[in-house]
C-alpha cells in the first residue's frame, strides 16, 4: 500500500532521512519507534505530502504521490494528531464530521454519522453537542480518533496516540486503535515511544535512528531482534549505540 524508495530529507546541515526504503502492506499496522527528534514525524509528513522530500519516491497503492492531486491524496488518509488537534470553536460532532461537512453532506446526516462514529470509540451521544474544552483529555483523544476513522480512510496515521494519558486510558486508546484498524481493514502507521502501544497495535515494527531504518521486523521478534539499537531502546538503557539519549 505504501512504498518508499531512497527517501531523503535534510533541514540545512541536519540530515533527518538518509535513504529510507520501506514497504507497508495493505491492511498492515506498522509502528515506527525511535528517540525524539529522529525524524518520525517528518517521515509521516513526507508520505502525507505536507513536506517535500529532497529525493526518493513515495508510492501509494502503486501510484507516485507527485502524480496524485493533493486533495485526492489526502482524502485517502485519516490522522490522529498527538495533541488531538480538535477545533475548539466547533462542537464535537462537527469535529468528527469535518470532512463530510466540507464535502457538502447534509448536516443532519453528517451529525447522525458522527454520533455513530463516536459510539464506536465509546463516547455517548450526549458528547456530540459538547465542545472540546468540556471533555477530559481521554475523551478528547477518543473524539480525535473518531474523526480519524469517520471517513473510513484507506490509510491512518497515529502520532503518539497515548501521549499525556494515564496508563488505564492509554490502554483503552491502544485497544480502540487496534479494533478500528482491524474493522476498517486500513493500513496504519503509528509513531510512538510507548512500548505498550507498540506491543498492542503493531504487526511490524521499525526503528528510525540517524536517518536510517536500523531494524524492521515482526512484533513477535522484537525481544529477540539481535539489534543493539532496538535492544537499547525497548529497555530504556542509557548505554548503547543511541548516544543521543545520554
C-alpha positions as CSV (number, residue, x, y, z in Angstrom):
1,X,0.0,0.0,0.0
2,X,2.9,2.4,0.8
3,X,6.3,2.1,-0.9
4,X,9.2,4.3,-0.1
5,X,12.5,4.2,-2.0
6,X,15.6,6.2,-1.3
7,X,13.7,8.9,0.7
8,X,15.9,11.7,1.9
9,X,15.2,14.9,3.7
10,X,17.5,17.5,5.3
11,X,17.0,20.8,7.0
12,X,20.1,22.8,6.5
13,X,23.1,20.7,7.7
14,X,20.8,18.3,9.6
15,X,20.0,15.2,7.6
16,X,16.8,13.7,9.0
17,X,16.0,11.0,6.5
18,X,19.0,9.5,4.7
19,X,17.8,7.0,2.1
20,X,14.7,5.3,3.6
21,X,13.4,2.2,1.9
22,X,10.2,0.8,3.3
23,X,7.1,-1.2,2.3
24,X,3.9,-1.2,4.3
25,X,1.5,-3.9,3.2
26,X,-2.2,-3.3,2.7
27,X,-4.1,-3.8,5.9
28,X,-0.8,-3.9,8.0
29,X,-0.2,-2.0,11.2
30,X,3.4,-0.7,11.3
31,X,4.8,1.1,14.3
32,X,7.8,3.4,13.9
33,X,9.9,3.8,17.1
34,X,12.9,6.0,17.8
35,X,14.1,8.8,20.0
36,X,12.8,12.3,20.0
37,X,14.0,14.3,17.0
38,X,14.9,11.3,14.9
39,X,12.5,12.2,12.1
40,X,9.5,10.0,12.7
41,X,7.0,12.9,12.2
42,X,9.0,14.1,9.2
43,X,8.6,10.7,7.7
44,X,4.8,10.8,8.1
45,X,4.6,14.4,6.7
46,X,6.5,13.3,3.6
47,X,4.1,10.5,3.0
48,X,1.1,12.9,3.5
49,X,2.6,15.4,1.1
50,X,2.9,18.1,3.8
51,X,6.7,18.1,3.3
52,X,8.5,17.6,0.1
53,X,11.5,15.1,0.3
54,X,14.8,16.1,-1.2
55,X,15.0,12.9,-3.2
56,X,13.4,9.5,-3.5
57,X,10.0,8.2,-4.4
58,X,6.7,7.7,-2.4
59,X,4.0,5.4,-3.9
60,X,0.6,4.9,-2.5
61,X,-1.2,1.9,-4.0
62,X,1.4,1.8,-6.7
63,X,0.8,5.5,-7.7
64,X,3.5,8.1,-7.4
65,X,2.2,10.7,-4.9
66,X,3.5,13.5,-7.0
67,X,1.1,12.5,-9.8
68,X,-2.0,12.4,-7.5
69,X,-3.9,15.7,-6.9
70,X,-3.3,16.8,-3.3
71,X,-7.0,16.7,-2.4
72,X,-7.4,13.2,-3.8
73,X,-4.3,12.1,-1.9
74,X,-5.4,13.5,1.4
75,X,-8.9,12.1,1.0
76,X,-7.4,8.6,1.4
77,X,-5.8,9.3,4.8
78,X,-7.0,9.7,8.3
79,X,-4.8,11.2,11.0
80,X,-4.8,11.1,14.8
81,X,-2.6,14.0,15.9
82,X,-0.5,13.9,19.1
83,X,-2.5,16.6,20.8
84,X,-5.8,15.7,19.4
85,X,-5.9,18.9,17.4
86,X,-9.7,19.3,17.7
87,X,-11.2,22.6,16.6
88,X,-12.1,24.4,19.8
89,X,-14.8,26.6,18.2
90,X,-16.7,23.6,16.8
91,X,-18.8,21.1,18.8
92,X,-17.6,17.6,18.9
93,X,-19.9,16.2,16.2
94,X,-18.7,18.9,13.7
95,X,-15.1,18.0,14.5
96,X,-15.8,14.3,13.8
97,X,-17.8,15.1,10.6
98,X,-15.5,17.9,9.5
99,X,-14.5,16.1,6.2
100,X,-18.1,15.1,5.4
101,X,-19.4,18.7,6.0
102,X,-16.7,20.0,3.8
103,X,-17.9,17.6,1.2
104,X,-21.4,19.1,1.4
105,X,-23.0,16.2,3.2
106,X,-26.4,17.4,4.7
107,X,-25.8,18.4,8.3
108,X,-28.5,16.1,9.8
109,X,-26.9,13.1,8.0
110,X,-23.4,14.2,9.0
111,X,-24.4,14.5,12.6
112,X,-26.0,11.1,12.7
113,X,-22.9,9.6,11.2
114,X,-20.7,11.4,13.7
115,X,-22.8,10.1,16.6
116,X,-22.5,6.6,15.3
117,X,-18.7,7.0,15.0
118,X,-18.4,8.4,18.5
119,X,-20.2,5.3,19.8
120,X,-17.6,3.2,18.1
121,X,-14.9,4.8,20.3
122,X,-17.1,4.6,23.5
123,X,-18.4,8.1,23.6
124,X,-22.2,8.6,24.3
125,X,-24.4,10.6,22.0
126,X,-24.6,13.5,24.6
127,X,-21.0,14.3,23.9
128,X,-21.8,15.3,20.3
129,X,-23.0,18.7,21.2
130,X,-20.3,19.5,23.7
131,X,-17.2,21.5,22.9
132,X,-13.7,20.0,23.2
133,X,-12.9,22.1,26.3
134,X,-15.8,20.4,28.0
135,X,-14.2,16.9,27.5
136,X,-11.5,15.2,29.6
137,X,-8.1,14.5,28.0
138,X,-9.1,10.9,27.4
139,X,-12.4,11.9,25.8
140,X,-10.7,14.4,23.6
141,X,-8.4,11.7,22.4
142,X,-11.4,9.4,21.6
143,X,-13.1,12.2,19.7
144,X,-10.0,12.8,17.7
145,X,-9.8,9.1,16.9
146,X,-13.5,9.2,15.8
147,X,-12.6,12.0,13.4
148,X,-9.7,10.0,12.1
149,X,-11.8,7.0,11.2
150,X,-15.1,8.7,10.3
151,X,-14.5,8.8,6.6
152,X,-13.3,5.1,6.6
153,X,-9.9,6.0,5.2
154,X,-7.6,3.5,3.5
155,X,-4.6,4.7,5.5
156,X,-4.5,6.0,9.0
157,X,-1.6,7.7,10.8
158,X,-1.3,7.8,14.6
159,X,1.1,10.3,16.0
160,X,2.0,9.5,19.7
161,X,-1.6,8.4,20.3
162,X,-1.2,7.9,24.1
163,X,0.9,11.0,24.9
164,X,-0.3,12.7,28.1
165,X,-2.8,9.9,29.1
166,X,-2.7,7.9,32.3
167,X,-1.9,4.1,31.9
168,X,-5.5,3.0,32.0
169,X,-6.7,5.4,29.4
170,X,-3.7,4.7,27.3
171,X,-4.6,1.1,27.3
172,X,-8.2,2.0,26.2
173,X,-6.9,4.1,23.3
174,X,-4.5,1.3,22.2
175,X,-7.3,-1.2,22.2
176,X,-9.6,1.2,20.2
177,X,-6.8,1.8,17.6
178,X,-6.3,-1.9,17.2
179,X,-10.0,-2.5,16.8
180,X,-10.6,0.4,14.4
181,X,-7.7,-0.6,12.1
182,X,-8.9,-4.2,12.1
183,X,-12.6,-3.3,11.5
184,X,-11.7,-0.9,8.7
185,X,-9.1,-3.1,7.1
186,X,-7.0,0.1,6.9
187,X,-3.2,0.3,6.6
188,X,-1.8,2.1,9.6
189,X,1.4,3.7,10.6
190,X,1.9,4.7,14.3
191,X,4.8,6.6,15.7
192,X,5.3,6.3,19.5
193,X,7.7,6.0,22.4
194,X,5.2,3.9,24.4
195,X,6.2,0.2,24.3
196,X,2.7,-0.8,25.5
197,X,1.3,0.8,22.4
198,X,4.0,-0.9,20.3
199,X,3.0,-4.4,21.6
200,X,-0.7,-3.7,21.3
201,X,-1.2,-2.2,17.9
202,X,1.8,-3.4,15.8
203,X,2.0,-6.1,13.3
204,X,5.6,-5.0,12.3
205,X,8.0,-2.5,13.9
206,X,10.8,-0.4,12.6
207,X,13.3,1.7,14.5
208,X,14.5,5.0,13.0
209,X,17.8,6.4,14.1
210,X,20.4,8.5,12.4
211,X,18.3,8.9,9.3
212,X,18.1,5.2,8.7
213,X,15.7,2.4,9.5
214,X,18.0,0.3,11.7
215,X,15.7,-2.7,12.0
216,X,12.4,-3.9,10.6
217,X,10.6,-7.0,12.0
218,X,7.5,-8.6,13.4
219,X,6.3,-7.6,16.9
220,X,6.9,-11.2,17.9
221,X,10.6,-10.9,17.1
222,X,11.1,-7.6,19.0
223,X,12.6,-9.0,22.1
224,X,15.0,-11.3,20.1
225,X,15.8,-8.7,17.4
226,X,19.6,-9.1,17.9
227,X,19.9,-5.4,17.1
228,X,21.8,-3.2,19.6
229,X,19.7,-0.1,18.7
230,X,16.4,-1.9,19.3
231,X,17.6,-3.6,22.5
232,X,18.7,-0.3,24.0
233,X,15.5,1.5,23.0
234,X,13.0,-1.1,24.2
235,X,14.7,-1.5,27.6
236,X,15.4,2.2,28.1
237,X,19.1,1.8,28.6
238,X,21.4,4.8,28.8
239,X,24.4,2.8,27.5
240,X,24.4,1.8,23.8
241,X,24.7,3.0,20.3
242,X,21.9,5.6,20.6
243,X,24.2,8.2,22.1
244,X,21.6,11.0,21.6
245,X,19.7,9.6,24.6
246,X,22.5,10.4,27.0
